[in-house]
Amino acid sequence: MQEYKPTRLTSIRLPESLHRKAKAEAANQGISLSKLITQSIERMVN
């Protein structure tokens, strides 16, 4: 298995309404918005 090496994603542009919903969902789960986005991308590619 390949070693995990994080890569910085400089920006993601989201509509304001989606950003608010994503922030609320992340807060509801007790995680950062970055972690929520990472988990969502992982689900899409795996």
C-alpha distance matrix in Angstrom:
0.0 3.8 6.5 8.9 12.1 15.0 17.4 21.0 22.6 26.3 28.2 28.3 31.8 32.7 36.1 37.8 38.1 34.3 33.6 36.0 34.5 31.0 32.2 34.1 31.2 29.0 31.9 32.5 28.9 29.3 26.4 26.6 27.0 23.9 21.8 23.6 22.8 19.1 19.0 21.1 19.0 15.8 18.0 19.2 16.0 14.2
3.8 0.0 3.8 6.4 8.9 12.0 14.1 17.8 19.7 23.2 25.3 25.8 29.4 30.7 34.2 35.9 36.5 32.9 31.9 34.5 33.4 29.7 30.8 33.1 30.5 28.0 31.0 32.0 28.6 28.7 25.5 25.2 25.4 22.0 20.5 22.5 21.4 17.7 18.3 20.4 17.8 15.2 18.0 18.8 15.6 14.6
6.5 3.8 0.0 3.8 6.2 9.7 12.4 16.0 18.4 21.7 24.2 25.0 28.7 30.1 33.7 35.0 35.8 32.3 30.9 33.4 32.5 28.8 29.4 31.8 29.4 26.6 29.3 30.5 27.2 26.8 23.6 23.2 23.8 20.3 18.8 21.4 20.5 16.8 17.8 20.3 18.0 15.6 18.8 20.0 17.1 16.3
8.9 6.4 3.8 0.0 3.8 6.4 9.5 12.8 15.2 18.6 20.8 21.6 25.3 26.6 30.2 31.4 32.2 28.7 27.2 29.7 28.9 25.1 25.6 28.1 25.8 23.0 25.7 27.1 23.8 23.4 20.1 19.4 20.0 16.5 15.1 17.8 16.9 13.2 14.5 17.1 15.0 12.8 16.3 17.6 15.2 14.8
12.1 8.9 6.2 3.8 0.0 3.8 6.5 9.9 12.7 15.8 18.5 19.9 23.6 25.3 29.0 30.2 31.4 28.1 26.3 28.9 28.6 24.8 25.1 27.9 26.1 23.1 25.7 27.6 24.6 23.9 20.3 19.0 19.4 15.7 15.1 18.0 16.8 13.4 15.6 17.9 15.6 14.3 18.0 18.9 16.6 17.0
15.0 12.0 9.7 6.4 3.8 0.0 3.8 6.6 9.4 12.5 15.0 16.4 20.2 21.8 25.5 26.5 27.9 24.7 22.7 25.3 25.2 21.4 21.6 24.6 23.0 19.9 22.5 24.6 22.0 21.2 17.5 15.7 15.9 12.1 12.0 15.0 13.6 10.6 13.3 15.6 13.4 12.9 16.7 17.5 15.8 16.8
17.4 14.1 12.4 9.5 6.5 3.8 0.0 3.8 6.3 9.4 12.2 13.9 17.6 19.8 23.5 24.8 26.5 23.4 21.5 24.4 24.7 21.0 21.3 24.6 23.3 20.5 23.3 25.6 23.3 22.7 18.9 16.5 15.9 12.1 13.1 15.6 13.4 11.0 14.4 15.8 13.3 13.6 17.4 17.4 15.8 17.6
21.0 17.8 16.0 12.8 9.9 6.6 3.8 0.0 3.8 6.0 9.1 11.3 15.0 17.3 21.1 22.0 24.1 21.3 19.0 22.0 22.7 19.2 19.2 22.7 21.9 19.1 21.6 24.3 22.5 21.6 17.9 15.0 14.0 10.5 12.4 14.9 12.6 11.2 14.9 16.0 13.9 15.1 18.6 18.5 17.6 19.8
22.6 19.7 18.4 15.2 12.7 9.4 6.3 3.8 0.0 3.8 5.9 7.8 11.4 13.9 17.7 19.0 21.1 18.3 16.3 19.5 20.3 17.0 17.4 21.0 20.4 18.0 20.8 23.4 21.9 21.5 17.8 14.7 12.9 9.7 12.2 13.8 10.8 10.3 14.1 14.4 12.2 14.3 17.4 16.8 16.4 19.0
26.3 23.2 21.7 18.6 15.8 12.5 9.4 6.0 3.8 0.0 3.8 7.2 10.2 13.3 16.8 17.9 20.5 18.3 15.9 19.2 20.6 17.7 17.7 21.5 21.5 19.2 21.6 24.5 23.5 22.9 19.4 15.9 13.9 11.3 14.5 15.9 13.1 13.4 17.1 17.1 15.3 17.8 20.6 19.8 19.7 22.6
28.2 25.3 24.2 20.8 18.5 15.0 12.2 9.1 5.9 3.8 0.0 3.8 6.4 9.6 13.0 14.2 17.0 14.9 12.7 16.1 17.7 15.1 15.4 19.1 19.4 17.6 20.1 22.9 22.3 22.0 18.8 15.3 12.6 10.8 14.3 14.8 11.8 13.2 16.6 15.9 14.6 17.6 19.9 18.9 19.4 22.5
28.3 25.8 25.0 21.6 19.9 16.4 13.9 11.3 7.8 7.2 3.8 0.0 3.8 6.3 10.0 11.8 14.0 11.7 10.1 13.8 14.9 12.5 13.5 17.1 17.0 15.9 18.7 21.1 20.7 21.0 17.9 14.8 11.5 10.4 13.6 13.1 9.9 12.0 15.0 13.6 12.5 16.0 17.7 16.4 17.6 20.7
31.8 29.4 28.7 25.3 23.6 20.2 17.6 15.0 11.4 10.2 6.4 3.8 0.0 3.8 6.9 9.0 11.7 10.0 8.9 12.6 14.0 12.5 13.7 17.0 17.5 17.1 19.5 21.8 22.0 22.5 19.9 16.9 13.3 13.1 16.3 15.2 12.3 15.0 17.6 15.6 15.1 18.7 19.9 18.4 20.0 23.2
32.7 30.7 30.1 26.6 25.3 21.8 19.8 17.3 13.9 13.3 9.6 6.3 3.8 0.0 3.8 6.2 8.1 6.3 5.9 9.5 10.6 9.7 11.5 14.2 14.8 15.0 17.4 19.3 19.9 20.9 18.7 16.1 12.3 13.1 15.9 14.0 11.6 14.9 16.8 14.5 14.8 18.5 19.0 17.7 19.9 22.9
36.1 34.2 33.7 30.2 29.0 25.5 23.5 21.1 17.7 16.8 13.0 10.0 6.9 3.8 0.0 3.8 5.5 5.4 6.2 8.8 10.1 10.6 12.3 14.4 15.4 16.4 18.4 19.9 21.2 22.3 20.6 18.3 14.7 16.2 18.7 16.4 14.6 18.1 19.5 17.0 17.7 21.4 21.5 20.1 22.7 25.6
37.8 35.9 35.0 31.4 30.2 26.5 24.8 22.0 19.0 17.9 14.2 11.8 9.0 6.2 3.8 0.0 3.8 5.5 5.0 6.2 8.7 9.8 10.5 12.3 14.2 15.2 16.5 18.2 20.0 20.8 19.5 17.3 13.9 16.1 18.7 16.5 15.4 19.1 20.4 18.3 19.6 23.1 23.2 22.4 25.1 27.7
38.1 36.5 35.8 32.2 31.4 27.9 26.5 24.1 21.1 20.5 17.0 14.0 11.7 8.1 5.5 3.8 0.0 3.8 5.4 5.2 6.3 8.6 10.0 10.7 12.4 14.3 15.5 16.5 18.5 19.9 19.1 17.5 14.3 16.9 18.9 16.1 15.5 19.3 19.9 17.6 19.5 22.7 22.3 21.6 24.7 27.1
34.3 32.9 32.3 28.7 28.1 24.7 23.4 21.3 18.3 18.3 14.9 11.7 10.0 6.3 5.4 5.5 3.8 0.0 3.8 5.4 5.1 6.0 8.5 9.8 10.4 12.1 14.1 15.0 16.4 18.0 16.8 15.3 11.8 14.1 15.8 12.9 12.0 15.8 16.3 13.9 15.7 19.0 18.5 17.9 21.0 23.3
33.6 31.9 30.9 27.2 26.3 22.7 21.5 19.0 16.3 15.9 12.7 10.1 8.9 5.9 6.2 5.0 5.4 3.8 0.0 3.8 5.5 5.1 6.1 8.5 9.8 10.5 12.2 14.0 15.3 16.2 14.7 12.6 9.2 11.6 13.9 11.6 10.8 14.6 15.7 14.0 15.7 18.9 19.1 18.8 21.5 23.9
36.0 34.5 33.4 29.7 28.9 25.3 24.4 22.0 19.5 19.2 16.1 13.8 12.6 9.5 8.8 6.2 5.2 5.4 3.8 0.0 3.8 5.5 5.2 6.1 8.6 9.9 10.6 12.1 14.3 15.1 14.6 13.0 10.3 13.5 15.3 12.9 13.2 16.9 17.5 16.1 18.3 21.2 21.1 21.3 24.2 26.2
34.5 33.4 32.5 28.9 28.6 25.2 24.7 22.7 20.3 20.6 17.7 14.9 14.0 10.6 10.1 8.7 6.3 5.1 5.5 3.8 0.0 3.8 5.5 5.1 6.1 8.6 9.9 10.4 12.3 14.1 13.7 13.0 10.4 13.6 14.6 11.5 12.1 15.8 15.6 13.9 16.7 19.3 18.6 19.0 22.2 23.9
31.0 29.7 28.8 25.1 24.8 21.4 21.0 19.2 17.0 17.7 15.1 12.5 12.5 9.7 10.6 9.8 8.6 6.0 5.1 5.5 3.8 0.0 3.8 5.4 5.1 6.1 8.5 9.7 10.6 12.1 10.9 9.9 6.9 9.9 10.9 7.8 8.4 12.1 12.2 10.8 13.4 16.0 15.8 16.4 19.3 21.0
32.2 30.8 29.4 25.6 25.1 21.6 21.3 19.2 17.4 17.7 15.4 13.5 13.7 11.5 12.3 10.5 10.0 8.5 6.1 5.2 5.5 3.8 0.0 3.8 5.5 5.1 6.1 8.5 9.9 10.3 9.4 8.0 5.8 9.5 10.8 8.7 10.1 13.3 13.8 13.4 15.9 18.1 18.4 19.4 22.0 23.5
34.1 33.1 31.8 28.1 27.9 24.6 24.6 22.7 21.0 21.5 19.1 17.1 17.0 14.2 14.4 12.3 10.7 9.8 8.5 6.1 5.1 5.4 3.8 0.0 3.8 5.5 5.1 6.0 8.7 9.7 10.2 10.1 8.9 12.6 13.0 10.6 12.6 15.8 15.4 14.9 18.0 19.9 19.6 20.8 23.8 24.9
31.2 30.5 29.4 25.8 26.1 23.0 23.3 21.9 20.4 21.5 19.4 17.0 17.5 14.8 15.4 14.2 12.4 10.4 9.8 8.6 6.1 5.1 5.5 3.8 0.0 3.8 5.4 4.9 6.2 8.5 8.8 9.5 8.4 11.7 11.2 8.2 10.6 13.5 12.4 11.9 15.3 16.9 16.2 17.8 20.8 21.6
29.0 28.0 26.6 23.0 23.1 19.9 20.5 19.1 18.0 19.2 17.6 15.9 17.1 15.0 16.4 15.2 14.3 12.1 10.5 9.9 8.6 6.1 5.1 5.5 3.8 0.0 3.8 5.4 5.1 6.0 5.2 5.8 5.4 8.7 8.0 5.9 9.0 11.3 10.7 11.3 14.3 15.6 15.7 17.6 20.1 20.9
31.9 31.0 29.3 25.7 25.7 22.5 23.3 21.6 20.8 21.6 20.1 18.7 19.5 17.4 18.4 16.5 15.5 14.1 12.2 10.6 9.9 8.5 6.1 5.1 5.4 3.8 0.0 3.8 5.4 4.8 6.0 7.0 7.9 11.3 10.8 9.5 12.6 14.8 14.3 15.1 18.1 19.2 19.4 21.4 23.9 24.5
32.5 32.0 30.5 27.1 27.6 24.6 25.6 24.3 23.4 24.5 22.9 21.1 21.8 19.3 19.9 18.2 16.5 15.0 14.0 12.1 10.4 9.7 8.5 6.0 4.9 5.4 3.8 0.0 3.8 5.5 7.8 10.0 10.7 13.9 12.7 10.7 14.0 16.1 14.7 15.3 18.7 19.5 19.0 21.3 24.0 24.2
28.9 28.6 27.2 23.8 24.6 22.0 23.3 22.5 21.9 23.5 22.3 20.7 22.0 19.9 21.2 20.0 18.5 16.4 15.3 14.3 12.3 10.6 9.9 8.7 6.2 5.1 5.4 3.8 0.0 3.8 5.6 8.6 9.9 12.4 10.2 8.7 12.4 13.7 11.9 13.2 16.6 16.8 16.4 19.1 21.5 21.3
29.3 28.7 26.8 23.4 23.9 21.2 22.7 21.6 21.5 22.9 22.0 21.0 22.5 20.9 22.3 20.8 19.9 18.0 16.2 15.1 14.1 12.1 10.3 9.7 8.5 6.0 4.8 5.5 3.8 0.0 3.8 7.0 9.5 11.8 10.0 9.7 13.4 14.4 13.3 15.2 18.2 18.4 18.7 21.4 23.4 23.4
26.4 25.5 23.6 20.1 20.3 17.5 18.9 17.9 17.8 19.4 18.8 17.9 19.9 18.7 20.6 19.5 19.1 16.8 14.7 14.6 13.7 10.9 9.4 10.2 8.8 5.2 6.0 7.8 5.6 3.8 0.0 3.8 6.6 8.2 6.3 6.8 10.3 10.9 10.5 12.7 15.2 15.5 16.4 18.9 20.6 20.8
26.6 25.2 23.2 19.4 19.0 15.7 16.5 15.0 14.7 15.9 15.3 14.8 16.9 16.1 18.3 17.3 17.5 15.3 12.6 13.0 13.0 9.9 8.0 10.1 9.5 5.8 7.0 10.0 8.6 7.0 3.8 0.0 3.8 5.3 5.2 6.4 8.7 9.8 10.7 12.5 14.4 15.4 16.8 18.8 20.3 21.1
27.0 25.4 23.8 20.0 19.4 15.9 15.9 14.0 12.9 13.9 12.6 11.5 13.3 12.3 14.7 13.9 14.3 11.8 9.2 10.3 10.4 6.9 5.8 8.9 8.4 5.4 7.9 10.7 9.9 9.5 6.6 3.8 0.0 3.8 5.4 5.0 6.2 8.5 9.9 10.6 12.4 14.2 15.5 16.8 18.6 20.0
23.9 22.0 20.3 16.5 15.7 12.1 12.1 10.5 9.7 11.3 10.8 10.4 13.1 13.1 16.2 16.1 16.9 14.1 11.6 13.5 13.6 9.9 9.5 12.6 11.7 8.7 11.3 13.9 12.4 11.8 8.2 5.3 3.8 0.0 3.8 5.4 5.2 6.1 8.6 9.9 10.6 12.2 14.3 15.5 16.6 18.1
21.8 20.5 18.8 15.1 15.1 12.0 13.1 12.4 12.2 14.5 14.3 13.6 16.3 15.9 18.7 18.7 18.9 15.8 13.9 15.3 14.6 10.9 10.8 13.0 11.2 8.0 10.8 12.7 10.2 10.0 6.3 5.2 5.4 3.8 0.0 3.8 5.4 5.0 6.1 8.6 9.9 10.4 12.3 14.3 15.4 16.2
23.6 22.5 21.4 17.8 18.0 15.0 15.6 14.9 13.8 15.9 14.8 13.1 15.2 14.0 16.4 16.5 16.1 12.9 11.6 12.9 11.5 7.8 8.7 10.6 8.2 5.9 9.5 10.7 8.7 9.7 6.8 6.4 5.0 5.4 3.8 0.0 3.8 5.4 5.2 6.2 8.7 9.9 10.8 12.6 14.6 15.5
22.8 21.4 20.5 16.9 16.8 13.6 13.4 12.6 10.8 13.1 11.8 9.9 12.3 11.6 14.6 15.4 15.5 12.0 10.8 13.2 12.1 8.4 10.1 12.6 10.6 9.0 12.6 14.0 12.4 13.4 10.3 8.7 6.2 5.2 5.4 3.8 0.0 3.8 5.5 5.1 6.2 8.6 10.0 10.7 12.5 14.3
19.1 17.7 16.8 13.2 13.4 10.6 11.0 11.2 10.3 13.4 13.2 12.0 15.0 14.9 18.1 19.1 19.3 15.8 14.6 16.9 15.8 12.1 13.3 15.8 13.5 11.3 14.8 16.1 13.7 14.4 10.9 9.8 8.5 6.1 5.0 5.4 3.8 0.0 3.8 5.4 5.2 6.1 8.7 10.0 10.8 12.1
19.0 18.3 17.8 14.5 15.6 13.3 14.4 14.9 14.1 17.1 16.6 15.0 17.6 16.8 19.5 20.4 19.9 16.3 15.7 17.5 15.6 12.2 13.8 15.4 12.4 10.7 14.3 14.7 11.9 13.3 10.5 10.7 9.9 8.6 6.1 5.2 5.5 3.8 0.0 3.8 5.5 5.1 6.3 8.8 10.2 10.5
21.1 20.4 20.3 17.1 17.9 15.6 15.8 16.0 14.4 17.1 15.9 13.6 15.6 14.5 17.0 18.3 17.6 13.9 14.0 16.1 13.9 10.8 13.4 14.9 11.9 11.3 15.1 15.3 13.2 15.2 12.7 12.5 10.6 9.9 8.6 6.2 5.1 5.4 3.8 0.0 3.8 5.4 5.2 6.4 8.9 10.2
19.0 17.8 18.0 15.0 15.6 13.4 13.3 13.9 12.2 15.3 14.6 12.5 15.1 14.8 17.7 19.6 19.5 15.7 15.7 18.3 16.7 13.4 15.9 18.0 15.3 14.3 18.1 18.7 16.6 18.2 15.2 14.4 12.4 10.6 9.9 8.7 6.2 5.2 5.5 3.8 0.0 3.8 5.4 5.1 6.3 8.6
15.8 15.2 15.6 12.8 14.3 12.9 13.6 15.1 14.3 17.8 17.6 16.0 18.7 18.5 21.4 23.1 22.7 19.0 18.9 21.2 19.3 16.0 18.1 19.9 16.9 15.6 19.2 19.5 16.8 18.4 15.5 15.4 14.2 12.2 10.4 9.9 8.6 6.1 5.1 5.4 3.8 0.0 3.8 5.4 5.4 5.9
18.0 18.0 18.8 16.3 18.0 16.7 17.4 18.6 17.4 20.6 19.9 17.7 19.9 19.0 21.5 23.2 22.3 18.5 19.1 21.1 18.6 15.8 18.4 19.6 16.2 15.7 19.4 19.0 16.4 18.7 16.4 16.8 15.5 14.3 12.3 10.8 10.0 8.7 6.3 5.2 5.4 3.8 0.0 3.8 5.7 5.5
19.2 18.8 20.0 17.6 18.9 17.5 17.4 18.5 16.8 19.8 18.9 16.4 18.4 17.7 20.1 22.4 21.6 17.9 18.8 21.3 19.0 16.4 19.4 20.8 17.8 17.6 21.4 21.3 19.1 21.4 18.9 18.8 16.8 15.5 14.3 12.6 10.7 10.0 8.8 6.4 5.1 5.4 3.8 0.0 3.8 5.8
16.0 15.6 17.1 15.2 16.6 15.8 15.8 17.6 16.4 19.7 19.4 17.6 20.0 19.9 22.7 25.1 24.7 21.0 21.5 24.2 22.2 19.3 22.0 23.8 20.8 20.1 23.9 24.0 21.5 23.4 20.6 20.3 18.6 16.6 15.4 14.6 12.5 10.8 10.2 8.9 6.3 5.4 5.7 3.8 0.0 3.8
14.2 14.6 16.3 14.8 17.0 16.8 17.6 19.8 19.0 22.6 22.5 20.7 23.2 22.9 25.6 27.7 27.1 23.3 23.9 26.2 23.9 21.0 23.5 24.9 21.6 20.9 24.5 24.2 21.3 23.4 20.8 21.1 20.0 18.1 16.2 15.5 14.3 12.1 10.5 10.2 8.6 5.9 5.5 5.8 3.8 0.0
